[in-house]
Amino acid sequence: MSESTSSGNILLDLILQPGSSLKLVPVINVTLVLLLIVIVLLQIYGDSNVHFTIMGFLAVGLLGSVNWFIAEFNVAKRKREAEERENMRNENDSSSIEKKDD
């Protein structure tokens, strides 16, 4: 009993912690994949309803858009880090040139 409540508290702390959205991406992916599995099983073995099909398309769209956003975020983050490293190199180079002139 204490294991489930402690894992629930950990997940709740992770959700409520500022800036932790990237840590939640695997949880979001697993949840959406499980939802898709349930929808497919309901379509195959249960009542084949148009609402399940629409919900499946919405889940696939959400899964794709979340992962696309994270990929674009990582690209922008790497680009910003590369620019910061380049600026640091330029500052170091300019300070070493000034020292040589003295």
N, C-alpha and C positions, 0 to 999 in steps of 0.2 A: 504494500500500500504506500509506503513512504517513497519507493522508487518512482512511482507514477506521479506523485505530487511533487517530488523534487524535479523531475524532468519537465513537468508542467510549469513549475516556477521558473526553471531555466529558460524555457521557451517564452514565457511571458516577459521575463526580464530582457530577453533578446529582442522581442518585438518592441518593447517600450523604451529601449536604450536608443538615444539619439545617434544617428549615423550608422546604424547597424543593418541597413537594408541589403547590403551586399552579402552579409552573413545569412540572410533569410532566403536567398535565391534558391539554394538546394531544397529547402523546405517547401517553397512555392512550387518548384518543379515536381517534386515527389507528390505533392497534393494534387496538382493538376493531372499528372499521369494516372494516379489512382482514380480520379474522377473520370478520366477517359476510359479506363478499364471498366468501371461500373457502368458507364453509358453504353459501351459496346456490348457488355454482357446483357444488359437490359434489352438492347436492340435484338440480340440473337435469341435469347431464351425467354424474354418477357414480352410485354406488349410493345410491338413495333410502332412507336408513336413519333409523329413529326417533331414534337417538342424535344425529345431526346436527341434527335438529329441536329436540331438547331443549337441545343445546349452543347453538343459535341463540337460543332463548328466554332462556337464562342470560346470553348475551353482551348481548342487548338490555336485560335487567334490570340488568346491571352497568353498562352505558353510561348508562342512565337514572338509576340511583341515584348514580353518581359525579357526574354533572352536576347532579342535584338537590341533593346535599350541597354542592357548590361554590356554587350559587346561594344556598342558605340561609346559607352561611358569609359570602358577600359582603353579604347583607342584614344579618346581625348585625354585621358589621364596619362598615358604613355607619351603623348605628344607634348603635354604641358611639362612633364618631367624632363624630356629631352631638351625643351627650350630653356628650362631652368639650369640644366647642366651646361648648356651652351653659353648662357649668360654668365655663369660662374667662371667658365674658362676664359671668356672675353675679359671679365673683370680682372682675373689673375694675370692674363697676358698684358693688359694695359698697365697694371701696377708693376709688373716686372720690367716693362719698357721704361717707365718713369724712374725706377731705381737705377737703371743702366745710364740714363741721361744725367743723373746726379753725379 
